[in-house]
Amino acid sequence: MVNLSQKQQTTLPTMYDLPSEEVGESGLPDLFHPLQSELLRLTFQPFTYSSERVLAAMDLNIYYDPNNTRRYKRPDWFGVVGVPYFEEEQGLRLSYVIWQEGVNPFIVVELLSASTQKEDLGETEPEPNKPPTKWQVYEEILQVPYYVVYDLDNTAFRAFHHQGKRYQELQVPDNRLWLPHLGIGLGLWQGSYQKIDRLWLRFYDASGNWIPTPEERERQRADEQQQQAERYRRLLLENGINPDEVADE
């Protein structure tokens, strides 16, 4: 959290004053990035916070420096807890402004690509008089508790936990990372999402079950209703009643 005086709070620009995108910025590198980020957003359902106090965002600017209000980073996906889902004035956020929100992201996920891999992994050396690297912002400025990187072509992900002043890489047994503060975990799931079967990052609950998306939840309800109807039909047949005649009544 950025500590600001009352005067600073009233004079600093808000999300409505800062650009949500810059002319000439490159777009998403592939179709995997938005699909993976959307799956993370749909399954990010911390059990220790109400849904009204949870924000998950993809490809959204994070403005982090009140002394240089044009500086930002744009994670592939990040999750915040303890902030309202909707922004009070206009509902949907145009960006995430640290000095306006007062709460830093709890977890950031970067999906590695050839053009960003070195910076995402903290292998890019900071340059004098240049904006800090992505790793510096997450580790030193925002001190994001959990930072995760995932490679499209890899069968494992890497996770870093902020301890003291630095990130320490965590062991991720069975490609599962438990987040005790949230009551959920992040893991690799082999399955079909949007008709694409592959390994996906998604969140799971305390029982180890994958948290369903709204679409999956609706399918589960439909399957349960179908099973219930079939049990009822069998019960009627076992008692010598024609189910079709009951349905016609």
C-alpha positions in Angstrom: 0.0 0.0 0.0 1.2 3.5 -0.8 1.1 5.9 2.1 0.0 9.4 0.9 -0.8 12.7 2.4 -4.4 14.0 2.1 -3.1 16.7 -0.3 -1.4 14.0 -2.5 -4.6 12.0 -2.5 -6.6 14.9 -3.9 -4.1 16.0 -6.6 -2.9 12.6 -8.0 -4.6 11.4 -11.2 -7.1 8.6 -11.0 -7.9 5.7 -13.4 -10.1 8.1 -15.3 -7.2 10.5 -15.9 -4.6 7.9 -16.9 -4.5 6.1 -20.3 -5.7 2.5 -20.3 -3.5 1.7 -23.3 -0.7 3.4 -25.2 -0.7 4.0 -29.0 1.7 1.5 -30.6 1.5 -1.1 -27.8 1.8 -4.6 -29.0 -1.3 -6.9 -28.7 -1.5 -10.3 -27.1 1.1 -12.7 -28.5 -1.3 -15.6 -29.1 -4.8 -17.0 -28.4 -3.6 -19.0 -25.4 -2.9 -15.9 -23.4 -6.5 -14.6 -23.2 -8.1 -18.1 -22.8 -5.7 -19.0 -20.0 -6.2 -15.6 -18.2 -10.0 -16.0 -18.5 -9.9 -19.4 -16.9 -7.9 -18.0 -14.0 -10.4 -15.2 -13.6 -13.4 -17.5 -13.6 -12.0 -19.9 -11.1 -10.4 -17.3 -8.7 -12.9 -17.7 -5.9 -11.2 -17.3 -2.5 -13.2 -18.9 0.3 -11.9 -16.4 2.8 -13.4 -13.4 1.1 -16.8 -12.6 -0.2 -17.1 -12.3 -4.0 -17.9 -8.6 -3.6 -14.4 -8.1 -2.2 -12.5 -9.9 -4.9 -11.1 -8.6 -8.1 -9.5 -10.6 -10.9 -8.2 -8.9 -14.0 -6.4 -9.7 -17.2 -4.2 -7.4 -19.3 -5.1 -4.4 -17.2 -2.6 -1.6 -16.4 -1.3 -1.4 -12.9 -0.2 2.2 -12.1 2.2 1.9 -9.2 4.3 5.1 -8.8 2.6 8.2 -7.4 5.8 10.1 -8.1 5.7 9.2 -11.8 2.1 8.6 -12.7 2.7 7.5 -16.3 4.6 4.4 -15.2 2.6 1.1 -15.2 3.0 -2.6 -15.7 0.4 -4.8 -17.4 0.3 -8.4 -16.0 -1.3 -11.2 -18.0 -3.5 -11.8 -15.0 -3.6 -10.7 -11.4 -5.9 -11.1 -8.4 -6.7 -8.7 -5.5 -8.6 -9.4 -2.3 -10.1 -6.8 0.0 -11.2 -4.4 -2.7 -14.7 -3.9 -4.1 -15.4 -5.9 -7.3 -16.9 -2.8 -8.8 -15.3 0.7 -8.6 -17.6 3.1 -6.8 -18.0 5.8 -9.4 -18.5 4.1 -12.7 -18.4 0.3 -12.0 -15.9 -1.2 -14.4 -12.2 -0.2 -13.9 -10.2 1.3 -16.7 -7.0 0.4 -14.9 -5.8 -0.5 -11.4 -4.3 2.6 -9.7 -2.4 1.6 -6.5 -2.7 5.0 -4.8 -6.5 5.1 -5.6 -7.2 1.5 -4.5 -5.0 1.3 -1.5 -4.5 -2.5 -1.9 -1.7 -4.2 -3.8 -2.3 -7.4 -5.9 -2.1 -10.6 -3.9 -1.1 -12.8 -6.8 0.3 -12.1 -10.3 0.5 -14.7 -13.1 2.7 -14.1 -16.2 2.4 -16.4 -19.2 5.9 -16.6 -20.7 6.5 -15.7 -24.3 9.8 -15.3 -26.3 9.6 -11.5 -26.1 8.9 -11.2 -22.4 10.5 -14.3 -20.8 13.7 -12.7 -19.6 11.9 -9.8 -17.9 9.2 -12.1 -16.5 11.9 -14.2 -14.8 13.9 -11.3 -13.5 16.8 -11.9 -15.9 16.7 -8.4 -17.4 19.2 -5.9 -15.9 17.7 -2.6 -14.7 18.9 0.4 -16.8 19.8 3.8 -15.3 17.1 6.4 -15.8 14.7 3.8 -17.2 11.5 2.5 -15.6 12.0 -0.5 -13.3 11.7 -4.0 -14.7 8.5 -6.0 -14.2 10.3 -8.2 -11.6 11.5 -5.1 -9.7 7.9 -3.7 -9.6 6.4 -6.9 -8.3 9.2 -7.7 -5.8 10.4 -4.4 -4.6 7.6 -1.8 -5.1 4.3 -3.7 -4.9 5.8 -6.7 -2.9 3.2 -9.0 -4.4 3.0 -12.0 -2.1 2.8 -14.6 -4.8 4.2 -14.4 -8.3 3.7 -17.3 -10.8 5.1 -17.8 -14.3 3.9 -20.4 -16.7 5.3 -21.4 -20.1 2.8 -22.5 -22.8 5.2 -25.3 -23.9 6.2 -26.4 -20.4 4.6 -29.1 -18.2 5.3 -27.2 -14.9 4.9 -23.7 -13.6 7.2 -21.8 -11.2 6.0 -19.9 -8.2 7.7 -17.3 -6.0 6.7 -16.2 -2.5 7.7 -12.7 -1.2 9.6 -13.3 2.0 11.4 -10.5 3.7 12.5 -8.2 0.9 13.0 -10.8 -1.9 11.2 -13.5 -3.8 12.0 -17.1 -2.8 11.1 -19.8 -5.3 8.7 -22.4 -3.9 8.7 -26.1 -4.4 5.5 -27.0 -6.3 4.9 -30.8 -5.7 2.5 -32.3 -8.2 2.2 -28.9 -9.8 -0.1 -27.6 -7.0 0.5 -24.5 -4.9 -1.7 -23.9 -1.9 -2.5 -20.3 -0.9 -3.6 -20.5 2.8 -4.6 -16.9 3.0 -7.2 -17.4 0.4 -8.3 -21.0 1.2 -7.7 -22.1 -2.4 -4.8 -23.4 -4.4 -3.4 -23.0 -8.0 -2.5 -26.0 -10.0 -2.1 -27.6 -13.5 -5.2 -29.3 -14.8 -5.3 -31.5 -17.9 -8.7 -30.9 -19.5 -10.8 -29.3 -22.2 -11.5 -25.6 -21.9 -13.2 -23.8 -24.8 -12.8 -27.0 -26.8 -9.0 -27.0 -26.4 -7.6 -30.0 -24.5 -4.2 -29.2 -22.9 -2.6 -28.4 -19.5 -4.2 -25.3 -18.0 -3.6 -23.3 -14.8 -6.7 -23.0 -12.6 -7.7 -22.8 -9.0 -8.8 -25.7 -6.7 -10.5 -25.9 -3.3 -9.4 -27.3 0.0 -10.7 -30.8 -1.0 -8.4 -30.7 -4.0 -11.4 -30.3 -6.4 -11.1 -27.9 -9.3 -13.2 -24.9 -8.8 -15.8 -25.0 -11.7 -16.4 -22.2 -14.1 -20.0 -20.9 -14.4 -20.4 -23.0 -17.6 -19.1 -26.1 -15.9 -21.4 -25.5 -12.9 -24.4 -25.2 -15.2 -23.5 -28.5 -16.9 -23.1 -30.1 -13.5 -26.6 -29.0 -12.5 -28.0 -30.3 -15.8 -26.3 -33.6 -15.3 -27.7 -33.9 -11.7 -31.2 -33.1 -12.9 -30.9 -35.7 -15.6 -29.7 -38.3 -13.1 -32.5 -37.4 -10.7 -35.0 -37.8 -13.6 -33.6 -41.2 -14.5 -33.7 -42.4 -10.8 -37.4 -41.3 -10.6 -38.2 -43.1 -13.9 -36.5 -46.4 -12.6 -38.5 -46.0 -9.3 -41.8 -45.8 -11.2 -40.9 -48.8 -13.3 -39.9 -50.9 -10.2 -43.4 -50.1 -8.8 -45.2 -51.2 -12.0 -46.0 -47.6 -13.1 -45.5 -46.5 -16.7 -43.4 -43.3 -16.6 -44.8 -42.1 -19.9 -48.4 -42.3 -18.6 -47.4 -40.3 -15.5 -45.8 -37.6 -17.7 -49.0 -37.3 -19.8 -51.2 -36.6 -16.8 
